[in-house]
Amino acid sequence: MKRTRQYRIDQDLLDRFDRVNEALMQNKSEVIRQLMRKYVEEKEEELKVKVKEIIEIRDNFPNDGEAYTVGKAENGKYFFAWGPEYPYADEVPGYNIPDGESGISWHATEKQAVAEMQDAVEAWDVKKPR
């Protein structure tokens, strides 16, 4: 899904951008998408935080190859991570990723992170047929 966004760009820079893309017959939207993708990938790497300790892990849950994990990072914060990627990683994103197959949420205390994991486990257990 693509969405329209509006950004403020100096007129001089915008004119130069238009001239270059018109001369090269480039799709301006695609050029901007590529630049944004590169920027985001670089910054995501910079924002990773090393995992210091795994406090609790529920391996192969809710599916094989996935896990729910509570851990502490080198930044002193606690996290709850889920899915096939972040629970097993040595470095995790230092920001919340609230949705998706793999996600992470950050908390000031271990108690908050454990509570979120317990809520997620309970929500999943309610969904299972008995």
C-alpha positions in Angstrom: 0.0 0.0 0.0 1.3 3.4 -0.9 0.3 6.6 0.8 0.7 10.2 -0.1 2.9 12.4 2.1 3.6 16.1 2.0 7.1 17.4 2.9 8.5 20.9 2.7 11.5 21.2 0.4 13.3 24.4 -0.5 12.3 25.6 -3.9 15.9 25.7 -5.2 16.5 22.1 -4.3 13.1 21.0 -5.7 13.9 22.7 -9.0 17.3 21.0 -9.2 15.7 17.6 -8.3 13.1 18.1 -11.1 15.7 19.1 -13.7 17.9 16.1 -13.0 15.0 13.6 -13.0 13.5 15.0 -16.1 16.8 14.8 -17.9 17.3 11.2 -16.8 13.6 10.4 -17.3 13.3 9.0 -13.8 10.2 8.3 -11.8 10.5 10.9 -9.0 8.5 8.9 -6.5 10.7 5.9 -7.1 13.8 7.9 -6.6 12.5 9.2 -3.3 11.4 5.7 -2.2 14.9 4.4 -2.9 16.6 7.2 -1.0 14.2 6.8 2.0 14.8 3.0 2.0 18.6 3.4 2.1 18.3 6.1 4.8 16.0 3.9 7.0 18.1 0.8 6.6 21.2 2.8 7.7 19.5 4.4 10.7 17.8 1.1 11.8 21.3 -0.3 12.1 22.5 2.7 14.2 19.5 2.3 16.5 20.2 -1.3 17.4 20.9 -2.1 21.1 22.9 -5.1 22.4 21.0 -7.6 24.5 22.6 -7.9 27.9 20.5 -10.6 29.4 17.6 -12.9 28.6 15.3 -13.0 31.6 12.6 -15.2 30.4 12.0 -17.1 27.1 9.1 -19.1 25.9 10.6 -21.0 23.0 8.7 -22.4 20.1 5.7 -20.3 21.1 3.2 -19.7 19.8 4.6 -21.6 16.8 7.7 -23.7 16.1 10.7 -21.4 15.4 9.1 -18.4 17.2 9.4 -17.2 20.8 8.3 -14.8 23.4 11.2 -13.2 25.3 11.8 -10.7 28.0 15.2 -9.3 28.2 17.4 -6.5 29.4 19.5 -4.4 27.0 22.8 -2.6 27.5 20.8 0.7 27.6 19.3 -0.5 30.9 15.8 -0.9 29.6 13.7 -4.0 29.4 12.0 -5.4 26.4 9.4 -7.9 25.4 10.1 -9.4 22.0 8.1 -11.9 19.9 8.3 -13.8 16.6 11.0 -15.6 14.8 13.6 -12.8 14.7 14.0 -10.5 17.7 13.7 -13.0 20.6 16.8 -14.8 19.2 18.8 -11.7 18.2 22.0 -10.4 20.0 21.0 -6.9 19.0 17.5 -5.6 18.8 15.9 -2.4 17.6 16.0 0.3 20.2 12.5 1.4 19.5 9.0 -0.1 19.6 7.8 -2.3 16.7 4.2 -2.9 17.8 3.0 -5.0 15.0 4.1 -7.6 12.5 5.4 -11.2 12.7 8.4 -10.0 14.8 8.0 -7.1 17.2 9.4 -5.5 20.3 8.1 -3.3 23.1 10.3 -1.4 25.5 9.7 -0.9 29.2 11.3 0.9 32.1 11.0 -2.1 34.4 11.4 -5.8 34.2 8.0 -6.2 35.9 6.3 -4.2 33.0 8.0 -6.3 30.3 7.1 -9.6 32.1 3.5 -8.4 32.5 3.2 -7.7 28.8 4.6 -11.1 27.9 2.1 -12.8 30.3 -0.8 -10.9 28.8 0.3 -12.0 25.3 0.6 -15.6 26.4 -2.8 -15.5 28.0 -4.3 -13.9 24.9 -2.9 -16.7 22.8 -4.0 -19.4 25.1 -7.6 -18.1 25.0 -7.5 -18.4 21.2 -6.4 -22.1 21.2 -9.2 -24.7 20.9 -9.7 -26.8 23.9 
